[in-house]
Amino acid sequence: MSPIEARREILAKSRDRIEEDTAYAWAARAVAAYQLHRETGGETWIRDAAHYLDEAYEHAALADRTGTVLQDIRHLVDKSVPRGAI
């Protein structure tokens, strides 16, 4: 993202919305990295998946005070990744 794109984003979205969108993007990366790990056996992918999932949880926690986004992220990941796999 360029500074111009970032400026447009922060003018158009609330900080909470930016955190929510970022959480979903990191969660999708975590699932994708896990899938690549399963396909290739590459240990780097599983480490990346764990890192991406941590980022998703961090941004989800910042997205709202109710924990709704965090719960939704957990549910989304659980649909695609066995619990405890990453």
C-alpha positions in Angstrom: 0.0 0.0 0.0 1.3 3.4 -0.9 1.1 6.4 1.4 -1.5 7.8 -1.0 -3.6 4.7 -0.7 -3.1 4.7 3.1 -4.3 8.3 3.3 -7.4 7.5 1.4 -8.1 4.5 3.6 -7.7 6.4 6.9 -9.9 9.2 5.6 -12.6 6.8 4.5 -12.6 4.2 7.3 -12.7 4.3 11.1 -9.7 2.9 13.0 -11.9 0.1 14.2 -12.9 -0.8 10.6 -9.2 -0.7 9.5 -8.3 -3.1 12.4 -11.2 -5.4 11.5 -10.3 -5.5 7.8 -6.7 -6.1 8.7 -7.7 -9.0 11.1 -9.6 -10.8 8.3 -6.7 -10.3 5.9 -4.2 -11.9 8.4 -6.7 -14.7 9.2 -6.9 -15.5 5.4 -3.1 -15.5 5.3 -3.0 -17.9 8.2 -5.4 -20.3 6.5 -3.5 -20.1 3.2 -0.1 -20.7 4.9 -1.6 -23.7 6.7 -2.9 -25.1 3.5 0.5 -24.6 1.8 2.1 -26.5 4.8 -0.4 -29.4 4.3 0.3 -29.5 0.5 4.1 -29.2 0.7 5.1 -30.3 4.2 7.2 -27.1 4.4 7.9 -26.2 8.0 8.3 -22.5 7.1 4.6 -22.4 6.1 3.4 -23.7 9.5 5.6 -21.1 11.3 4.2 -18.4 9.0 0.7 -19.6 9.6 1.2 -19.3 13.4 2.6 -15.8 13.0 -0.2 -14.7 10.7 -2.8 -16.1 13.1 -1.2 -14.1 16.0 -1.5 -11.0 13.9 -5.1 -11.8 13.1 -6.0 -12.2 16.8 -4.1 -9.0 17.7 -5.9 -6.9 15.1 -9.3 -8.5 15.9 -8.8 -7.7 19.6 -8.3 -4.0 18.6 -11.2 -3.9 16.3 -14.0 -3.8 18.9 -14.5 -4.0 22.6 -17.1 -6.7 22.5 -14.8 -9.4 21.2 -17.2 -10.1 18.3 -14.5 -9.8 15.6 -12.1 -12.0 17.6 -14.8 -14.7 18.0 -15.6 -14.4 14.3 -11.9 -14.8 13.3 -11.6 -17.8 15.6 -14.7 -19.4 14.0 -13.4 -18.6 10.4 -10.0 -20.2 11.1 -11.6 -23.2 12.9 -13.7 -24.0 9.8 -10.5 -24.4 7.7 -7.8 -25.5 10.2 -8.0 -28.2 12.8 -7.9 -26.6 16.3 -4.4 -26.7 17.6 -2.8 -27.3 14.2 -1.3 -23.8 14.3 
